[in-house]
C-alpha cells in the first residue's frame, strides 16, 4: 500500500529570527508597546549570541529584557561578522538588522561594534574612516523631530591570546579601536559601557577567545542593566577597606566604591568631611588630605541607599607582603613563633591576610573549589587586629618585619599578605602586560605543556584541576591569575612598599626570570600609579638545587639594575634539604633594617645586599671592593671559603684570598685570572660578612685587564 507523502516545512533559524523581529516591529505600533522604553541592542556576533546554547533565551539582549522587566522592550539587532567600517568586509549599515533597528524607533541604543574591524581586511586599510562611520551610524537613529535616542557605546569585549590572528595584528588593532571608541563617545555626547574590564579577567568564559558563553552574556546584560537604570545596587566601598585597617600616613587618602547613579555620598574621616556624587557608571572616589600617624578613627559614609561605618582605623605605615611559600610561611611554623604569638597583642600592628580556599598541595580539588577558582574567588581577606590567632597564621617574614618597623618608628603598622605556595612570577603580572610583552606572551599559550613554566608547577597545577571538565579551567599558577584574583583588589590602596620573597618556581630559567621580575615590578608600579614604589626582596637561600648559585647571582644583579629595589641575603640561614628554612626572623629583621636605612632615612645599619662597588686589577693583586661595609670579616674567623677563579679556559678552581677593610684581595702576579666567583655552591658555606654580620652575596664577576675599573 502506498503511503501519502507528507509535506514538511523546514524553517531555517535565520528565517525564524527574521519573523520574530518583524512581529516585534509590528508590535511597536500597538498601544501597549508604544508606552514601553524601547532598547535596541546593535552589534555583532557577541550581541547576536553566537555559539551560546539556547541563544534566543540566553543572549545578552534577552537576559537584559528579563532584568529590565515589562517597562522596557529590548530588541536584538546583532549581526554576526558585521563591521562598523562601511568599507569593511560586512558593513553593519548594509545589513537587514540595521534597517530593522532604525525601524524599531528606539529610545535607547546600545552599540557594540569593532571586533570584526580588527580583521586585516578592515582596520589596516580603513582606520581613518572609523570615527566618521561610527558617528554616521549613530546619526541614523535621529528621530523625525531631530532628537536622538539615549546613546550607550560599549567598549569591546575581549579578544584573547588564543584567537588565531591575535599575534599577527588583532591584539594591536583591538586596542587602537578601543581607544578610538572613547573619542567617539566624546564626539557624540554618548556614555560608555565598559564590558572589557570585567571580562578580560575571565578567559574561561571565552571558549573560542572571542565569543562569551551564557555566563559571560549574563555579565554583559547585568552591566547594561545597571547603566540603563542607574541601579548599581546602592552604596558600597572597595573590599580593601574595613574595620581595624591601617591607612598610609603623610599621603592623600583615597576612598572609592560604587553607588547608584548621581547618588550623593557624604564621607567623614576624623575632622575631614567630603561630599561627592556617583558617576553615570556608578563609580565614585574621593581623596582625604594626608594625615600623620595616629588613631583610632572612624570613617563614616552616608548615602540615600545606605550607611557604612568603619571603626578602629589607624594611620601609620602600610606594606604589602607577597610571593610564594617562603613568604606564606607562618609565624607559628617559625623558630621564634611562640614568642611572637605570645607578644602579638602588645604591638600596634594590623593584618590583612588573603587566605586561600585550597592549598596548592598534591591533591585534586573538588568541583566547588574549581568553580570558585574560575570566578577569581581563590583569595579573600579582611583587616584584623594582631591577636594570637591572626599572628599565628600570618607571614613570619612579614610579621618580624612589621614588628621591627613598629618598634623603631613608634607608629601603627599595617601588613597585607598576598602569598601562594609554589606560585611563579608570571601569575603576579597583569594580563595586558603579558599580552604585549614580546617574550612573556609565550606564557599564555599551552600552559600545561609550555616549557617556559617549571615542570613542577605544571604537574602540581594539573593535579589540582584534574577533576575539572572545563577546557579552560584556571589555576592560581596561571599567568596573571594572582594579579587578577589578589593584587587588583588592593591596587590603589596606598602602601609604603612591597616585601617580596619568590623565585623558587622560576629558578629553572634564569634568563626568563630576568625579564619576568622587572616586568612584574613595572606592572605593580603602574597599578599603584607610583613609578618609584619600593621593593625589598629576599635572595634565594642555600639549598641543594643546582641552578641556585646562578639564580642568586642574577638576583644580585637585578637589585642593582632596577631602581628603588633592594635585596637582602638569606644564604647564611638556608637549609641543605628543606626549601623552607624555619628561621625567618633574620630575614624579616634584615628587610626592616633595610627599609629603615634606605626608605625612611634613619641612621641604621644597612642590612641588605653588600653590592660590589668595583673590581680592580692592581700590579700583583685583584681587589674587589664591597659597598656598605667598613671591615669585611669571616663569620667564623676561619679562612675564606668558596672563593674561586678561572683563567682563559673558563674552568673555576679554588683560590685563597684575604680581607682588608672592605676589600677582598686575590693574588694574581701572572695576570692569568679572568673571572672570580664566590659562594658558588647550591648550599653555600661562604663565610664573608661585613662588620654587622651581614653575609656577602653569591657573585661572579669578570676581571678587567687594566686598573681603571
LINFENQUI-V131490 format. One record per backbone hydrogen bond with DSSP energy under -1.0 kcal/mol. NH is the residue of the N-H (numbers start at 1). CO is the residue of the C=O. If there is no record, write none. Layout:
# LINFENQUI-V131490
NH,CO + NH,CO
This chain:
# LINFENQUI-V131490
16,12 + 17,13 + 18,14 + 19,15 + 20,16 + 21,17 + 22,18 + 23,19 + 24,20 + 25,21 + 26,22 + 27,23 + 28,24 + 30,27 + 34,30 + 36,33 + 37,71 + 39,73 + 40,108 + 41,75 + 42,110 + 48,44 + 49,45 + 50,45 + 52,49 + 57,54 + 58,54 + 59,55 + 63,59 + 64,60 + 65,61 + 66,62 + 67,63 + 68,64 + 69,65 + 72,69 + 73,37 + 75,39 + 77,41 + 79,43 + 82,79 + 83,90 + 88,85 + 92,83 + 94,91 + 95,92 + 99,95 + 100,96 + 101,97 + 102,98 + 103,99 + 104,100 + 105,102 + 107,38 + 108,38 + 109,150 + 110,40 + 111,152 + 112,42 + 118,115 + 119,116 + 122,119 + 123,117 + 125,122 + 126,122 + 127,123 + 129,126 + 130,127 + 133,129 + 134,130 + 135,131 + 136,132 + 137,133 + 138,134 + 139,135 + 140,136 + 141,138 + 142,139 + 143,147 + 146,143 + 150,107 + 152,109 + 153,191 + 154,111 + 155,193 + 160,209 + 163,160 + 166,163 + 170,165 + 171,166 + 173,169 + 174,170 + 175,171 + 176,172 + 177,173 + 178,174 + 179,175 + 180,176 + 181,177 + 183,179 + 184,180 + 185,181 + 186,182 + 187,183 + 188,184 + 190,185 + 191,151 + 193,153 + 195,193 + 200,196 + 202,199 + 205,202 + 206,203 + 209,206 + 213,205 + 217,213 + 218,214 + 219,215 + 220,216 + 221,217 + 222,218 + 223,219 + 224,220 + 225,221 + 226,222 + 227,223 + 228,224 + 229,225 + 230,226 + 236,258 + 238,256 + 241,238 + 244,311 + 245,242 + 247,314 + 249,316 + 250,291 + 253,288 + 255,286 + 257,284 + 258,236 + 259,282 + 261,230 + 262,278 + 263,260 + 265,276 + 266,302 + 267,274 + 268,300 + 269,272 + 270,298 + 272,269 + 274,267 + 276,265 + 278,263 + 279,283 + 282,279 + 284,257 + 286,255 + 288,253 + 294,315 + 297,313 + 299,310 + 300,268 + 301,308 + 302,266 + 303,306 + 306,303 + 308,301 + 310,299 + 313,297 + 314,245 + 315,294 + 316,247 + 317,412 + 319,414 + 320,497 + 321,416 + 322,499 + 323,418 + 324,501 + 327,324 + 328,324 + 329,325 + 331,394 + 332,392 + 333,330 + 334,331 + 335,582 + 337,334 + 340,336 + 341,337 + 342,338 + 343,339 + 344,341 + 346,343 + 347,344 + 349,347 + 350,413 + 351,384 + 352,415 + 354,417 + 355,353 + 355,380 + 357,378 + 361,359 + 363,361 + 365,464 + 370,366 + 371,367 + 372,368 + 373,369 + 374,370 + 375,371 + 376,373 + 377,372 + 380,355 + 384,351 + 391,387 + 392,388 + 393,389 + 394,391 + 396,329 + 399,395 + 400,396 + 401,397 + 402,398 + 403,399 + 404,400 + 405,401 + 406,402 + 407,403 + 408,404 + 409,405 + 410,406 + 413,348 + 414,317 + 415,350 + 416,319 + 417,352 + 418,321 + 420,323 + 423,420 + 427,424 + 428,425 + 429,426 + 434,430 + 435,431 + 436,432 + 441,437 + 443,440 + 444,441 + 445,442 + 449,446 + 453,450 + 458,454 + 459,455 + 460,456 + 461,457 + 462,458 + 463,459 + 464,460 + 465,461 + 466,463 + 468,465 + 473,470 + 478,475 + 480,426 + 481,478 + 483,427 + 484,480 + 485,481 + 486,482 + 487,482 + 488,483 + 489,486 + 490,487 + 491,487 + 493,490 + 496,318 + 498,534 + 499,320 + 500,536 + 501,322 + 506,503 + 509,506 + 513,509 + 514,510 + 515,512 + 516,512 + 517,513 + 519,515 + 520,516 + 521,517 + 522,518 + 523,519 + 524,520 + 525,521 + 526,522 + 527,523 + 528,524 + 530,525 + 533,530 + 535,564 + 536,498 + 537,566 + 538,500 + 539,568 + 543,682 + 544,576 + 545,543 + 548,545 + 551,547 + 552,548 + 553,549 + 554,550 + 555,551 + 556,552 + 557,553 + 558,554 + 559,555 + 561,557 + 562,558 + 566,535 + 568,537 + 573,570 + 574,571 + 575,542 + 584,582 + 588,584 + 589,585 + 590,586 + 591,587 + 592,588 + 593,589 + 594,590 + 595,591 + 596,592 + 597,593 + 598,594 + 599,595 + 600,595 + 602,596 + 604,602 + 609,567 + 613,625 + 614,625 + 616,623 + 618,621 + 622,666 + 623,616 + 624,664 + 625,614 + 626,662 + 627,611 + 632,661 + 633,689 + 635,687 + 637,634 + 644,677 + 645,653 + 646,675 + 650,647 + 653,645 + 655,643 + 658,665 + 660,663 + 663,660 + 664,624 + 665,658 + 666,622 + 668,620 + 671,668 + 674,646 + 675,646 + 676,701 + 677,644 + 678,699 + 679,642 + 681,679 + 689,633 + 690,694 + 693,690 + 696,688 + 699,678 + 701,676 + 703,674
